[in-house]
């Protein structure tokens, strides 16, 4: 099993141009994820005024860091799924060019979605971009490990139906338990409960998304060394800390446009509803992480909010906005995959 120390990484970073470029692009993708995906975790607590935007962003920043750090140490199965999903073996120079192209495609897609305020999934963009680049590199679908890729489908189904279902059931249970309590007396309790829910969402966002991007970082480092490991690999502690800090920095930048789309425009939530959505989404993300399914934080949180809104009445959800989100989710796989494929072809030709 090949291991890379932090000192060794720093020594090579400024002497091997390919490693420098790959590292910068990977960290850029992690940074973009922090400011585009993390706002989904705190959108509901801001929309219900349980926390102000600055306080919510600080909360998400801290718990994003802890999520990446703690979950990767305890269970890195999501990282291994993404790492083994694509085949970048062969000529390492060409493979590095394809990997850089995939990362460039992901940053382009994510930045465009953020600009228009659309809560797209960086997880799906990452998987699609890597898959497109691997297909371009290997000249066909042999660049994809179907057994690992199918876990993406499982995760997609799980996050959609379980996220919606848990949101629906959780808010119904909360409503039942507190139906005889004066609504005014529960405001303080649910305000604190929502802060807890936002912290849990921030933690699980880091736990899921941090692992995905660390696997890409490792892939780049191994390719620079002229080899690629398969199967189980050891993620060094310094890499966990580095990715945690960069994702936390991205989160601290914030993403008000996406907060507004998810937490304010799609459904008007009360504090107990916001707590129910956060709890349902966090449970779904935890289950997916333990099973090794790479799921989208954005996807999971928005479907949980839909479930909560639908429990009150179907018309309380702004379905026109949901249609825009769903269309973006559907287009992410072919769209970002195609961009990754074309950019990989271009980068391999240029470099």
C-alpha positions in Angstrom: 0.0 0.0 0.0 1.6 3.3 -1.1 1.5 6.1 1.4 2.5 9.8 0.9 3.7 11.9 3.8 2.9 15.6 4.0 6.6 16.6 3.8 6.9 14.4 0.7 3.8 16.0 -0.9 5.2 19.5 -0.3 8.6 18.6 -1.7 6.9 17.3 -4.9 4.3 20.0 -5.2 6.7 22.7 -6.3 9.0 20.4 -8.3 6.4 18.5 -10.3 4.2 20.8 -12.4 1.6 18.1 -13.0 1.1 17.6 -9.3 0.8 21.3 -8.7 -1.9 21.8 -11.4 -3.8 18.7 -10.3 -3.7 19.8 -6.6 -4.8 23.3 -7.4 -7.7 22.1 -9.5 -8.8 19.6 -6.9 -8.7 22.1 -4.1 -10.6 24.5 -6.4 -13.4 21.9 -6.8 -13.5 21.4 -3.0 -13.7 25.2 -2.4 -16.5 25.5 -5.0 -18.3 22.6 -3.3 -18.0 24.4 0.1 -19.7 27.5 -1.2 -22.3 25.9 -3.4 -23.4 22.7 -1.6 -22.9 23.7 2.0 -25.5 26.5 1.8 -28.2 23.8 1.4 -27.3 22.5 4.8 -28.1 25.8 6.5 -30.8 27.1 4.2 -33.8 26.1 6.4 -32.4 27.5 9.7 -31.9 30.9 8.0 -35.3 30.9 6.3 -37.0 30.2 9.6 -34.8 32.9 11.3 -33.4 30.4 13.8 -30.0 31.7 12.9 -28.8 34.8 11.1 -26.8 34.1 7.9 -23.4 34.9 9.4 -24.0 32.6 12.5 -25.3 29.8 10.2 -22.3 30.0 7.9 -19.9 29.9 10.9 -21.9 26.8 12.3 -21.7 25.1 8.9 -18.0 25.9 8.5 -17.2 24.3 11.8 -19.3 21.2 11.3 -18.2 20.7 7.7 -14.7 20.5 9.0 -15.6 18.0 11.7 -17.7 15.9 9.3 -14.8 15.4 6.9 -12.4 14.7 9.7 -14.3 12.3 11.9 -16.3 10.4 9.3 -13.3 9.7 7.0 -11.4 8.3 10.0 -14.3 6.1 11.1 -15.7 5.0 7.7 -14.1 5.9 4.3 -16.3 3.7 2.1 -17.7 6.6 0.1 -14.1 7.7 -0.8 -13.3 4.1 -1.9 -16.5 3.9 -4.1 -15.6 7.1 -6.0 -11.9 6.1 -6.2 -12.6 2.7 -7.7 -15.5 3.9 -9.9 -13.3 5.1 -12.8 -10.3 3.6 -14.6 -7.4 6.1 -15.1 -4.8 3.4 -15.7 -2.5 3.5 -18.7 -0.1 6.2 -19.7 0.0 8.4 -16.5 0.8 11.6 -18.4 -2.3 11.2 -20.5 -4.3 10.1 -17.5 -3.3 13.2 -15.6 -4.4 15.4 -18.5 -7.8 13.6 -18.5 -8.1 14.0 -14.8 -7.3 17.8 -14.9 -9.9 18.1 -17.7 -12.6 16.4 -15.5 -11.8 18.8 -12.6 -11.9 21.8 -15.0 -15.3 20.7 -16.3 -16.7 20.3 -12.7 -15.6 23.8 -11.7 -17.1 25.2 -14.8 -20.5 23.5 -14.3 -20.6 24.3 -10.6 -19.7 28.0 -11.0 -22.4 28.4 -13.7 -25.0 26.8 -11.5 -24.1 29.0 -8.6 -24.2 32.1 -10.7 -27.8 31.3 -11.7 -28.7 30.3 -8.1 -29.6 26.8 -9.1 -28.8 24.2 -6.3 -27.1 21.7 -8.5 -25.2 18.7 -7.1 -21.4 18.9 -7.0 -21.4 15.2 -6.2 -23.2 14.3 -9.4 -21.0 16.8 -11.3 -17.9 15.1 -9.9 -19.1 11.6 -10.8 -20.2 12.7 -14.3 -17.0 14.7 -15.0 -14.7 11.8 -13.9 -16.8 9.3 -15.8 -16.7 11.3 -19.0 -12.9 11.8 -18.8 -12.3 8.1 -18.0 -14.4 7.1 -21.1 -12.3 9.5 -23.2 -9.1 8.1 -21.8 -9.9 4.5 -22.2 -11.8 4.9 -25.5 -15.0 3.4 -24.3 -17.1 2.3 -21.3 -14.2 0.1 -20.1 -13.2 3.2 -18.3 -16.1 2.7 -15.9 -16.5 0.1 -13.2 -20.1 -0.8 -13.4 -20.2 -2.5 -10.0 -19.1 0.7 -8.3 -21.0 3.1 -10.6 -24.3 1.3 -9.8 -23.9 2.5 -6.2 -24.6 6.0 -7.6 -27.9 4.8 -8.9 -28.7 3.3 -5.5 -27.7 6.5 -3.8 -29.9 8.5 -6.2 -32.9 6.4 -5.5 -32.2 6.3 -1.7 -31.8 10.1 -1.4 -34.9 10.8 -3.5 -37.4 8.5 -1.9 -36.0 8.1 1.6 -35.3 11.9 1.8 -38.9 12.7 0.7 -40.4 9.9 2.8 -38.4 10.8 6.0 -39.3 14.4 5.6 -43.0 13.6 5.3 -43.0 11.1 8.2 -40.8 13.2 10.5 -42.9 16.4 10.3 -46.1 14.3 10.8 -44.6 12.7 13.9 -43.4 16.1 15.3 -46.8 17.6 14.6 -48.5 14.7 16.4 -46.2 14.9 19.5 -46.7 18.6 19.9 -50.3 18.9 18.8 -51.6 19.7 22.3 -48.8 22.2 23.1 -49.3 25.9 22.6 -47.4 26.8 19.4 -46.0 29.9 21.0 -44.3 27.9 23.8 -42.5 25.6 21.3 -40.8 28.4 19.4 -37.7 28.4 21.6 -37.4 24.6 21.6 -37.6 24.3 17.9 -35.3 27.2 17.3 -32.6 25.3 19.3 -33.6 22.0 17.7 -33.1 23.6 14.3 -29.7 24.8 15.2 -28.9 21.2 16.1 -30.4 20.0 12.8 -28.3 22.5 10.8 -25.1 21.4 12.7 -26.0 17.8 11.8 -26.5 18.7 8.2 -23.2 20.5 8.1 -21.5 17.5 9.6 -23.0 15.1 7.1 -22.3 17.3 4.2 -18.6 17.3 5.1 -18.8 13.5 5.7 -20.2 12.8 2.3 -18.7 15.3 0.0 -15.3 15.6 1.7 -14.6 11.9 1.0 -15.5 12.1 -2.7 -13.0 14.9 -3.3 -10.2 13.3 -1.2 -10.4 10.2 -3.5 -9.8 12.4 -6.5 -6.8 14.1 -4.7 -5.3 10.6 -4.0 -5.9 9.6 -7.6 -4.0 12.6 -8.9 -1.1 12.0 -6.5 -0.8 8.3 -7.5 -0.8 9.2 -11.2 2.0 11.7 -10.7 4.0 8.9 -9.1 3.4 6.8 -12.2 1.0 4.3 -10.7 -2.5 3.8 -9.5 -3.6 1.8 -6.5 -6.8 -0.2 -6.6 -8.9 -1.7 -3.8 -8.6 -0.2 -0.3 -6.2 2.7 0.3 -5.2 4.6 3.4 -6.2 8.2 3.4 -3.5 10.2 5.3 -4.5 12.4 8.1 -2.9 15.5 6.6 -5.0 15.1 3.5 -8.2 14.9 5.6 -7.3 18.1 7.5 -6.3 19.9 4.2 -9.6 19.0 2.5 -11.6 19.9 5.7 -10.0 23.3 5.9 -10.5 24.1 2.2 -14.2 23.0 2.3 -14.7 25.0 5.4 -13.2 28.1 3.7 -15.6 27.6 0.8 -18.5 27.4 3.2 -17.4 30.6 5.0 -17.8 32.4 1.6 -21.4 31.5 1.7 -24.0 31.2 -1.0 -27.0 33.4 -0.4 -28.5 32.8 -3.9 -28.8 29.1 -3.2 -30.0 29.6 0.4 -32.8 31.7 -1.0 -33.8 29.1 -3.7 -33.8 26.2 -1.3 -34.8 27.7 2.0 -37.1 30.6 1.0 -38.5 30.2 -2.4 -39.3 26.5 -2.7 -41.4 26.1 0.5 -42.3 28.5 3.3 -41.3 26.7 6.5 -41.9 27.1 10.2 -39.3 26.2 12.7 -40.6 22.8 13.5 -40.8 22.0 9.7 -37.3 23.3 9.2 -36.1 21.0 12.0 -37.9 18.0 10.5 -36.3 18.6 7.1 -32.8 18.9 8.6 -33.3 15.8 10.7 -34.7 13.7 7.8 -31.9 14.7 5.4 -29.1 14.1 8.0 -30.4 10.6 8.8 -30.6 9.8 5.0 -27.0 11.1 4.5 -25.7 9.1 7.5 -27.3 5.9 6.2 -25.9 6.5 2.7 -22.4 7.2 4.1 -22.4 4.0 6.2 -23.5 2.0 3.1 -20.8 3.6 0.9 -23.3 5.2 -1.5 -22.1 8.6 -2.9 -25.3 10.7 -2.6 -25.9 14.4 -3.2 -26.4 16.6 -0.2 -28.3 19.1 -2.3 -30.6 16.3 -3.7 -31.2 14.8 -0.2 -32.0 18.1 1.5 -34.3 19.4 -1.2 -36.3 16.2 -1.4 -36.6 16.2 2.4 -38.0 19.8 2.2 -40.4 18.7 -0.5 -41.6 15.9 1.8 -42.1 18.3 4.7 -44.0 20.8 2.5 -46.2 18.0 1.0 -47.2 16.8 4.5 -49.0 20.1 5.0 -50.5 20.2 1.6 -49.2 19.5 -1.9 -49.8 23.0 -3.1 -47.5 24.5 -0.4 -44.5 23.3 -2.5 -43.5 25.6 -5.3 -43.4 22.8 -7.9 -42.3 25.1 -10.7 -39.1 25.7 -8.9 -38.8 21.9 -8.1 -39.1 21.2 -11.9 -36.2 23.5 -12.5 -34.1 21.7 -9.9 -35.1 18.3 -11.2 -34.2 19.3 -14.7 -30.8 20.5 -13.6 -30.2 17.2 -11.7 -31.2 15.2 -14.8 -29.0 17.3 -17.1 -26.0 17.1 -14.7 -25.0 13.6 -15.6 -25.0 13.9 -19.4 -24.1 17.6 -19.4 -21.1 17.5 -17.1 -20.2 14.0 -18.4 -20.1 15.4 -22.0 -18.0 18.4 -20.9 -15.6 16.1 -19.1 -15.3 13.9 -22.1 -14.7 16.8 -24.6 -12.3 18.6 -22.2 -10.4 15.3 -21.7 -10.0 14.9 -25.4 -8.9 18.5 -25.8 -6.4 18.3 -22.8 -5.0 15.0 -24.1 -4.4 16.5 -27.5 -2.9 19.7 -26.1 -0.7 18.2 -23.4 
